[in-house]
Amino acid sequence: MPTFRIKEAASLLGVSTDTLRRWADGGRIETTTDPSGRLAVDGKALARFAQELAGSADHGEGRVVVAHSARNRFSGLVSRVVRDTVMA
């Protein structure tokens, strides 16, 4: 599993590098060092954390969204693909 530098991991999570560093300092997400000695996040830990964030997020259910397209605007990390008879 690859490791992601703090900047890359923060971008995938949709937060600032400062936020991710605060979470790491607070023990909310595990960090490691990459071969260059820089702070990094293991890919598995990042995927687990992204799932935790998604599970606890307010998805705005019940809100009406008008004149906004989400197509090609999703940023993040794919942690699971569900396949059924219609699509994957």
N, C-alpha and C positions, 0 to 999 in steps of 0.2 A: 504494500500500500504506500502511495507517495506521501510526502510531507508537504505542507503548504506554509510558505512564509506568512507572517502576520498580516501583511498587506493583502495577499491573495485570499487568505481565509476570511478576513474582514469583508472583502469585496463579495465573496460567495455568500456570506451571511447577510449582506446588506447593511452593515454597520461600519462605523469608523474604526480606524486602527486603535485609537485611544480607548474606545469602548471595549474592543476585544482584549486589549492589554489590561484594562481594569478587571474584566471577567477572569482573565488568567491569573492576575495577582490575587484576586479574591477566591481562587480555587474553583471557579465555576466551570472552567474548561482546562483540560490537561495540555501542557505544552512540553516541547522537547527542543533540542537544538539540531539544526541541519548540519551536513558535513562541513560547512563553512563556519560553524559556531554561532550562527544567528538563531534567534528565537523562532520556532516553527510549531505547527500543529500537525499531529499525525492525522492522516486521512480518515481512519476509522473513528477517532475521537471527534473529528469535525463532523462526520456524518451523524454520529449519535447526538451531538449537541444540536445540529440543525433539526433533527427530528424532535428533540425536546422543545426547541423554540417554536417549531410549527405546531406542536401539540398544545402549547400554552398561549398561543397567539390569539388575539381577537380578530376573527376573520370577517367581522362586519356583517354577520348574517342578519337578514332583514332590511339591510340598507338598499335603496334603489340606486343603481349606477346607470347614468344616462350619458351618452355621447363620449364614452371612454372605451378604448379598445386595449385589451391586455395582450394582444397578439404581439409576439416578439419583444415583450417587455419584461419577461420573467427573468430574474437573476437568482442564482442560488446553486444548490448542489443537489443532483438527483441521488436520492438515497434508496428509492424503491420504484420498481416498475410493475404495475398490475396489468395482467393480460386477461382479457375475456373474449367473448365471441365477436365483439364489434370492433374493438380497438385495443392498442397497447400503449 
